[in-house]
Amino acid sequence: MSYHFGRGWSKWLPYLLLLPGVFFYFLIALGPSIATAVYSFTDATGIKGAPMHWIGFDNYREFLLMGRASVDNLEALKRTLLFCVAVTTVQFALGLFIALIVNQNLKGTNFFRTLYFMPVILGVVIQGLMWSLFLYPLGGPAAKMLALFGMRSEFLGGPPEQAFFWVIAIQIWANMGTTMMIFLAGLQTIPDELFEAARIDGANTWQVFSDITWPLLTPSVNTNLLLNIIGSLQAWQLFLVLVGYRNGTQVLGYLIYATGFGQTSGSVSSSFRQGYAAAASIVLFLLVLVIGMAVQTFLQRREERILG
């Protein structure tokens, strides 16, 4: 049975109502994406009045294959994958663990839910400044606590591996609240009768979790894994605020920003290379697309196997 909106011009009314939304989608989302793909084949600088030439795949070839810069770029790519694995694993496990705790009918759970979620509502700049002050090596709170045990650390100003570790920890702290809330929403959809029946049948805590809680949390598991993986692959703002552009700490997202807007080493600026940065952003897009699609396919098959 077909549904008609009217005759004549009236049948076009739904499409007219959709036009503003479609227009803003093209203007804000799809348009810049297409422009980025086009710019990746040019030597665009982003400077007003500067000439722009079509150079084909030269940007991609330089980014992936040519000279010392390509080695650094591939190292940044590896570092991005490492950052993704570390953040996703810890944030996922920690968010699930805290969600299980605050889902209990204990006194004060609403307070702790708010406390754990609060970092999410802070902006990246605020998060970064807070932790920069906390981890300040010359008299900051963390340095004073270590001094009580006769220890000291450079924290974010130390070796690249140490600074990179701290950014991972802060990224987890900043976004774990979202993971917790998604798991919490999933937990609250599971009927209490299932848990009561399992306990009556003699199931212990682990059996209740593995046989009831975990399978029924599958939609929340899928959502959190995808959000954590995609979010951590694209993350770079905390690196900008916390450590700046330092060798051994750059991830691909920050490399794109720094190249496109001229920052290459601390306060030293180079010429703007937005065509080259566009090519790097396409590489990141393809990385996110391939990993996201692979994970989505795996999770969809897992969900069909568990929930039917």
Secondary structure, DSSP 8 states (H G I E B T S, - for coil): ------SGGGGGHHHHHHHHHHHHHIIIIIHHHHHHHHHTTB-----TT----B-TTHHHHHHHHSHHHHHHHHHHHHHHHHHHHHHHHHHHHHHHHHHHHHTS--TTHHHHHHHHHHHHHS-HHHHHHHHHHHT-TTT-HHHHHHHTTT----GGGS-HHHHHHHHHHHHHHHHHHHHHHHHHHHHTTS-HHHHHHHHHTT--HHHHIIIIIHHHTHHHHHHHHHHHHHHHHH--HHHHHHT-S-TTT--HHHHHHHHHTTEEETTEE----HHHHHHHHHHHHHHHHHHHHHHHHHHHHHHHHHH-
